[in-house]
Amino acid sequence: MTNKFYDLLGRQYEWRGEATRMQFVKTWLAGTAMSILYFLPFVFYFWKLFEDSIDYGVEAAMLLMVEEEVGPAYYAAVILWQWTGGRVLTGMFVMILMTTVRRLAHMGWSRWWVILTSVPLVNILFLLILFFWPGRKRTGEERVDPALPAIQ
């Protein structure tokens, strides 16, 4: 019997083991893409508000946005979008965090360095280090972690 979750996502939610530079970059790119997709409707909404505020003034533009008849289907779609998007972004956050922990292990650093991702401005420099710092060179026997299931 196979684990469907593990077959689908591989080791994305696993904190044990190591992640190469390319696995780390792919995970961060996927998280960035999902974040952009989630916030894209809000960008269009505020762009329309910005354009209307140039033409009519800020107060009139806000009244125009409120007075538009969008109906209950629009509000249902917004609630559904926020509900599903919030869960997807939470999952992406956990996946990125676990990949960061595995990347630190691959570099030979302590996994507690992941705390630096929560410090403003320091996290940008830290992520650049994670993107470009080479991992440790390992021999064949050191690469095998018996606690992890085999990946085919």
CNS distance restraints for C-alpha pairs under 8 A (distance, minus, plus):
assign (resid   2 and name CA) (resid   7 and name CA) 7.57 0.50 0.50
assign (resid   3 and name CA) (resid   7 and name CA) 6.18 0.50 0.50
assign (resid   4 and name CA) (resid   8 and name CA) 6.09 0.50 0.50
assign (resid   5 and name CA) (resid   9 and name CA) 6.27 0.50 0.50
assign (resid   5 and name CA) (resid  10 and name CA) 7.82 0.50 0.50
assign (resid   6 and name CA) (resid  10 and name CA) 4.96 0.50 0.50
assign (resid   6 and name CA) (resid  11 and name CA) 6.93 0.50 0.50
assign (resid   9 and name CA) (resid  13 and name CA) 7.77 0.50 0.50
assign (resid  10 and name CA) (resid 151 and name CA) 7.77 0.50 0.50
assign (resid  12 and name CA) (resid  95 and name CA) 5.52 0.50 0.50
assign (resid  12 and name CA) (resid  98 and name CA) 6.95 0.50 0.50
assign (resid  12 and name CA) (resid  99 and name CA) 6.55 0.50 0.50
assign (resid  13 and name CA) (resid  94 and name CA) 7.01 0.50 0.50
assign (resid  13 and name CA) (resid  95 and name CA) 5.29 0.50 0.50
assign (resid  13 and name CA) (resid  98 and name CA) 5.91 0.50 0.50
assign (resid  13 and name CA) (resid  99 and name CA) 7.61 0.50 0.50
assign (resid  14 and name CA) (resid  98 and name CA) 6.20 0.50 0.50
assign (resid  14 and name CA) (resid  99 and name CA) 7.78 0.50 0.50
assign (resid  15 and name CA) (resid  98 and name CA) 4.97 0.50 0.50
assign (resid  15 and name CA) (resid  99 and name CA) 7.02 0.50 0.50
assign (resid  15 and name CA) (resid 101 and name CA) 6.20 0.50 0.50
assign (resid  15 and name CA) (resid 102 and name CA) 5.90 0.50 0.50
assign (resid  16 and name CA) (resid 102 and name CA) 6.52 0.50 0.50
assign (resid  16 and name CA) (resid 148 and name CA) 7.45 0.50 0.50
assign (resid  17 and name CA) (resid 102 and name CA) 5.84 0.50 0.50
assign (resid  17 and name CA) (resid 105 and name CA) 7.16 0.50 0.50
assign (resid  17 and name CA) (resid 106 and name CA) 7.90 0.50 0.50
assign (resid  17 and name CA) (resid 145 and name CA) 6.79 0.50 0.50
assign (resid  17 and name CA) (resid 148 and name CA) 7.38 0.50 0.50
assign (resid  18 and name CA) (resid 101 and name CA) 7.99 0.50 0.50
assign (resid  18 and name CA) (resid 102 and name CA) 4.24 0.50 0.50
assign (resid  18 and name CA) (resid 103 and name CA) 5.71 0.50 0.50
assign (resid  18 and name CA) (resid 104 and name CA) 7.66 0.50 0.50
assign (resid  18 and name CA) (resid 105 and name CA) 5.56 0.50 0.50
assign (resid  18 and name CA) (resid 106 and name CA) 4.85 0.50 0.50
assign (resid  19 and name CA) (resid  23 and name CA) 5.84 0.50 0.50
assign (resid  19 and name CA) (resid  24 and name CA) 6.35 0.50 0.50
assign (resid  19 and name CA) (resid  99 and name CA) 6.32 0.50 0.50
assign (resid  19 and name CA) (resid 100 and name CA) 7.83 0.50 0.50
assign (resid  19 and name CA) (resid 102 and name CA) 4.90 0.50 0.50
assign (resid  19 and name CA) (resid 103 and name CA) 4.57 0.50 0.50
assign (resid  19 and name CA) (resid 105 and name CA) 7.66 0.50 0.50
assign (resid  19 and name CA) (resid 106 and name CA) 6.01 0.50 0.50
assign (resid  20 and name CA) (resid  24 and name CA) 6.27 0.50 0.50
assign (resid  20 and name CA) (resid 103 and name CA) 6.18 0.50 0.50
assign (resid  20 and name CA) (resid 106 and name CA) 6.61 0.50 0.50
assign (resid  20 and name CA) (resid 135 and name CA) 7.07 0.50 0.50
assign (resid  21 and name CA) (resid  25 and name CA) 6.18 0.50 0.50
assign (resid  21 and name CA) (resid 103 and name CA) 7.05 0.50 0.50
assign (resid  21 and name CA) (resid 130 and name CA) 7.61 0.50 0.50
assign (resid  21 and name CA) (resid 131 and name CA) 6.25 0.50 0.50
assign (resid  21 and name CA) (resid 132 and name CA) 7.48 0.50 0.50
assign (resid  21 and name CA) (resid 134 and name CA) 7.46 0.50 0.50
assign (resid  21 and name CA) (resid 135 and name CA) 7.47 0.50 0.50
assign (resid  22 and name CA) (resid  26 and name CA) 6.07 0.50 0.50
assign (resid  23 and name CA) (resid  27 and name CA) 6.18 0.50 0.50
assign (resid  23 and name CA) (resid  99 and name CA) 7.76 0.50 0.50
assign (resid  24 and name CA) (resid  28 and name CA) 6.28 0.50 0.50
assign (resid  24 and name CA) (resid  96 and name CA) 7.95 0.50 0.50
assign (resid  24 and name CA) (resid  99 and name CA) 6.08 0.50 0.50
assign (resid  24 and name CA) (resid 100 and name CA) 6.84 0.50 0.50
assign (resid  24 and name CA) (resid 103 and name CA) 6.64 0.50 0.50
assign (resid  24 and name CA) (resid 131 and name CA) 7.34 0.50 0.50
assign (resid  25 and name CA) (resid  29 and name CA) 6.07 0.50 0.50
assign (resid  25 and name CA) (resid 131 and name CA) 6.67 0.50 0.50
assign (resid  26 and name CA) (resid  30 and name CA) 6.13 0.50 0.50
assign (resid  27 and name CA) (resid  31 and name CA) 6.21 0.50 0.50
assign (resid  27 and name CA) (resid  95 and name CA) 7.55 0.50 0.50
assign (resid  27 and name CA) (resid  96 and name CA) 6.16 0.50 0.50
assign (resid  27 and name CA) (resid  99 and name CA) 7.29 0.50 0.50
assign (resid  28 and name CA) (resid  32 and name CA) 6.07 0.50 0.50
assign (resid  28 and name CA) (resid  96 and name CA) 6.43 0.50 0.50
assign (resid  29 and name CA) (resid  33 and name CA) 6.08 0.50 0.50
assign (resid  30 and name CA) (resid  34 and name CA) 6.19 0.50 0.50
assign (resid  31 and name CA) (resid  35 and name CA) 6.15 0.50 0.50
assign (resid  31 and name CA) (resid  89 and name CA) 7.70 0.50 0.50
assign (resid  31 and name CA) (resid  92 and name CA) 5.74 0.50 0.50
assign (resid  31 and name CA) (resid  93 and name CA) 7.42 0.50 0.50
assign (resid  31 and name CA) (resid  96 and name CA) 7.23 0.50 0.50
assign (resid  32 and name CA) (resid  36 and name CA) 6.20 0.50 0.50
assign (resid  33 and name CA) (resid  37 and name CA) 6.19 0.50 0.50
assign (resid  34 and name CA) (resid  38 and name CA) 6.11 0.50 0.50
assign (resid  34 and name CA) (resid  88 and name CA) 7.98 0.50 0.50
assign (resid  34 and name CA) (resid  89 and name CA) 7.12 0.50 0.50
assign (resid  34 and name CA) (resid  92 and name CA) 7.98 0.50 0.50
assign (resid  35 and name CA) (resid  39 and name CA) 6.26 0.50 0.50
assign (resid  35 and name CA) (resid  89 and name CA) 6.91 0.50 0.50
assign (resid  36 and name CA) (resid  40 and name CA) 5.83 0.50 0.50
assign (resid  37 and name CA) (resid  41 and name CA) 7.98 0.50 0.50
assign (resid  38 and name CA) (resid  85 and name CA) 6.06 0.50 0.50
assign (resid  39 and name CA) (resid  43 and name CA) 6.43 0.50 0.50
assign (resid  40 and name CA) (resid  44 and name CA) 6.52 0.50 0.50
assign (resid  41 and name CA) (resid  45 and name CA) 6.23 0.50 0.50
assign (resid  42 and name CA) (resid  46 and name CA) 6.17 0.50 0.50
assign (resid  43 and name CA) (resid  47 and name CA) 5.96 0.50 0.50
assign (resid  44 and name CA) (resid  48 and name CA) 6.20 0.50 0.50
assign (resid  45 and name CA) (resid  49 and name CA) 6.40 0.50 0.50
assign (resid  46 and name CA) (resid  50 and name CA) 6.00 0.50 0.50
assign (resid  47 and name CA) (resid  51 and name CA) 6.16 0.50 0.50
assign (resid  48 and name CA) (resid  52 and name CA) 6.13 0.50 0.50
assign (resid  49 and name CA) (resid  53 and name CA) 6.06 0.50 0.50
assign (resid  49 and name CA) (resid  61 and name CA) 6.09 0.50 0.50
assign (resid  49 and name CA) (resid  62 and name CA) 7.00 0.50 0.50
assign (resid  49 and name CA) (resid  65 and name CA) 7.27 0.50 0.50
assign (resid  50 and name CA) (resid  54 and name CA) 6.42 0.50 0.50
assign (resid  50 and name CA) (resid  61 and name CA) 7.96 0.50 0.50
assign (resid  51 and name CA) (resid  55 and name CA) 6.54 0.50 0.50
assign (resid  52 and name CA) (resid  56 and name CA) 5.81 0.50 0.50
assign (resid  52 and name CA) (resid  57 and name CA) 7.08 0.50 0.50
assign (resid  52 and name CA) (resid  58 and name CA) 7.61 0.50 0.50
assign (resid  52 and name CA) (resid  60 and name CA) 7.96 0.50 0.50
assign (resid  52 and name CA) (resid  61 and name CA) 5.06 0.50 0.50
assign (resid  53 and name CA) (resid  57 and name CA) 4.26 0.50 0.50
assign (resid  53 and name CA) (resid  58 and name CA) 4.41 0.50 0.50
assign (resid  53 and name CA) (resid  59 and name CA) 7.51 0.50 0.50
assign (resid  53 and name CA) (resid  60 and name CA) 7.07 0.50 0.50
assign (resid  53 and name CA) (resid  61 and name CA) 4.94 0.50 0.50
assign (resid  53 and name CA) (resid  62 and name CA) 7.81 0.50 0.50
assign (resid  54 and name CA) (resid  58 and name CA) 7.46 0.50 0.50
assign (resid  56 and name CA) (resid  60 and name CA) 5.73 0.50 0.50
assign (resid  56 and name CA) (resid  61 and name CA) 6.11 0.50 0.50
assign (resid  57 and name CA) (resid  61 and name CA) 6.08 0.50 0.50
assign (resid  58 and name CA) (resid  62 and name CA) 6.24 0.50 0.50
assign (resid  59 and name CA) (resid  63 and name CA) 6.33 0.50 0.50
assign (resid  60 and name CA) (resid  64 and name CA) 6.12 0.50 0.50
assign (resid  61 and name CA) (resid  65 and name CA) 6.33 0.50 0.50
assign (resid  62 and name CA) (resid  66 and name CA) 6.32 0.50 0.50
assign (resid  63 and name CA) (resid  67 and name CA) 5.98 0.50 0.50
assign (resid  64 and name CA) (resid  68 and name CA) 6.21 0.50 0.50
assign (resid  70 and name CA) (resid  74 and name CA) 5.88 0.50 0.50
assign (resid  70 and name CA) (resid  75 and name CA) 7.91 0.50 0.50
assign (resid  71 and name CA) (resid  75 and name CA) 7.04 0.50 0.50
assign (resid  72 and name CA) (resid  76 and name CA) 6.09 0.50 0.50
assign (resid  73 and name CA) (resid  77 and name CA) 6.09 0.50 0.50
assign (resid  74 and name CA) (resid  78 and name CA) 6.23 0.50 0.50
assign (resid  75 and name CA) (resid  79 and name CA) 6.18 0.50 0.50
assign (resid  76 and name CA) (resid  80 and name CA) 6.10 0.50 0.50
assign (resid  77 and name CA) (resid  81 and name CA) 5.97 0.50 0.50
assign (resid  78 and name CA) (resid  82 and name CA) 6.14 0.50 0.50
assign (resid  79 and name CA) (resid  83 and name CA) 6.00 0.50 0.50
assign (resid  80 and name CA) (resid  84 and name CA) 6.07 0.50 0.50
assign (resid  81 and name CA) (resid  85 and name CA) 5.67 0.50 0.50
assign (resid  82 and name CA) (resid  86 and name CA) 5.77 0.50 0.50
assign (resid  83 and name CA) (resid  87 and name CA) 6.62 0.50 0.50
assign (resid  84 and name CA) (resid  88 and name CA) 6.24 0.50 0.50
assign (resid  85 and name CA) (resid  89 and name CA) 6.01 0.50 0.50
assign (resid  86 and name CA) (resid  90 and name CA) 6.10 0.50 0.50
assign (resid  87 and name CA) (resid  91 and name CA) 6.21 0.50 0.50
assign (resid  88 and name CA) (resid  92 and name CA) 6.14 0.50 0.50
assign (resid  89 and name CA) (resid  93 and name CA) 6.02 0.50 0.50
assign (resid  90 and name CA) (resid  94 and name CA) 6.36 0.50 0.50
assign (resid  91 and name CA) (resid  95 and name CA) 6.17 0.50 0.50
assign (resid  92 and name CA) (resid  96 and name CA) 6.04 0.50 0.50
assign (resid  93 and name CA) (resid  97 and name CA) 6.08 0.50 0.50
assign (resid  94 and name CA) (resid  98 and name CA) 6.14 0.50 0.50
assign (resid  95 and name CA) (resid  99 and name CA) 6.13 0.50 0.50
assign (resid  96 and name CA) (resid 100 and name CA) 6.04 0.50 0.50
assign (resid  97 and name CA) (resid 101 and name CA) 6.32 0.50 0.50
assign (resid  97 and name CA) (resid 114 and name CA) 7.68 0.50 0.50
assign (resid  98 and name CA) (resid 102 and name CA) 6.28 0.50 0.50
assign (resid  99 and name CA) (resid 103 and name CA) 6.00 0.50 0.50
assign (resid 100 and name CA) (resid 104 and name CA) 6.21 0.50 0.50
assign (resid 100 and name CA) (resid 114 and name CA) 6.77 0.50 0.50
assign (resid 101 and name CA) (resid 105 and name CA) 6.47 0.50 0.50
assign (resid 101 and name CA) (resid 111 and name CA) 5.45 0.50 0.50
assign (resid 101 and name CA) (resid 114 and name CA) 6.25 0.50 0.50
assign (resid 102 and name CA) (resid 106 and name CA) 6.26 0.50 0.50
assign (resid 102 and name CA) (resid 111 and name CA) 7.73 0.50 0.50
assign (resid 103 and name CA) (resid 107 and name CA) 6.31 0.50 0.50
assign (resid 103 and name CA) (resid 130 and name CA) 7.29 0.50 0.50
assign (resid 104 and name CA) (resid 108 and name CA) 6.27 0.50 0.50
assign (resid 104 and name CA) (resid 109 and name CA) 5.23 0.50 0.50
assign (resid 104 and name CA) (resid 110 and name CA) 6.56 0.50 0.50
assign (resid 104 and name CA) (resid 111 and name CA) 5.80 0.50 0.50
assign (resid 104 and name CA) (resid 113 and name CA) 7.50 0.50 0.50
assign (resid 104 and name CA) (resid 114 and name CA) 7.76 0.50 0.50
assign (resid 104 and name CA) (resid 130 and name CA) 7.60 0.50 0.50
assign (resid 105 and name CA) (resid 109 and name CA) 5.71 0.50 0.50
assign (resid 105 and name CA) (resid 110 and name CA) 6.65 0.50 0.50
assign (resid 105 and name CA) (resid 111 and name CA) 6.34 0.50 0.50
assign (resid 106 and name CA) (resid 135 and name CA) 5.34 0.50 0.50
assign (resid 106 and name CA) (resid 136 and name CA) 6.23 0.50 0.50
assign (resid 107 and name CA) (resid 133 and name CA) 7.40 0.50 0.50
assign (resid 107 and name CA) (resid 134 and name CA) 6.66 0.50 0.50
assign (resid 107 and name CA) (resid 135 and name CA) 4.25 0.50 0.50
assign (resid 107 and name CA) (resid 136 and name CA) 5.52 0.50 0.50
assign (resid 108 and name CA) (resid 135 and name CA) 7.29 0.50 0.50
assign (resid 108 and name CA) (resid 136 and name CA) 6.50 0.50 0.50
assign (resid 109 and name CA) (resid 113 and name CA) 7.41 0.50 0.50
assign (resid 115 and name CA) (resid 119 and name CA) 7.49 0.50 0.50
assign (resid 116 and name CA) (resid 122 and name CA) 6.79 0.50 0.50
assign (resid 116 and name CA) (resid 123 and name CA) 5.74 0.50 0.50
assign (resid 116 and name CA) (resid 126 and name CA) 6.99 0.50 0.50
assign (resid 117 and name CA) (resid 122 and name CA) 7.46 0.50 0.50
assign (resid 117 and name CA) (resid 123 and name CA) 4.53 0.50 0.50
assign (resid 117 and name CA) (resid 124 and name CA) 7.87 0.50 0.50
assign (resid 117 and name CA) (resid 126 and name CA) 7.07 0.50 0.50
assign (resid 117 and name CA) (resid 127 and name CA) 7.50 0.50 0.50
assign (resid 118 and name CA) (resid 123 and name CA) 6.48 0.50 0.50
assign (resid 119 and name CA) (resid 123 and name CA) 5.63 0.50 0.50
assign (resid 120 and name CA) (resid 124 and name CA) 7.71 0.50 0.50
assign (resid 121 and name CA) (resid 125 and name CA) 7.13 0.50 0.50
assign (resid 122 and name CA) (resid 126 and name CA) 6.12 0.50 0.50
assign (resid 123 and name CA) (resid 127 and name CA) 5.96 0.50 0.50
assign (resid 124 and name CA) (resid 128 and name CA) 6.32 0.50 0.50
assign (resid 125 and name CA) (resid 129 and name CA) 6.31 0.50 0.50
assign (resid 126 and name CA) (resid 130 and name CA) 6.30 0.50 0.50
assign (resid 127 and name CA) (resid 131 and name CA) 6.13 0.50 0.50
assign (resid 128 and name CA) (resid 132 and name CA) 6.28 0.50 0.50
assign (resid 129 and name CA) (resid 133 and name CA) 5.44 0.50 0.50
assign (resid 138 and name CA) (resid 142 and name CA) 5.99 0.50 0.50
assign (resid 138 and name CA) (resid 143 and name CA) 6.40 0.50 0.50
assign (resid 139 and name CA) (resid 143 and name CA) 6.65 0.50 0.50
assign (resid 140 and name CA) (resid 144 and name CA) 7.39 0.50 0.50
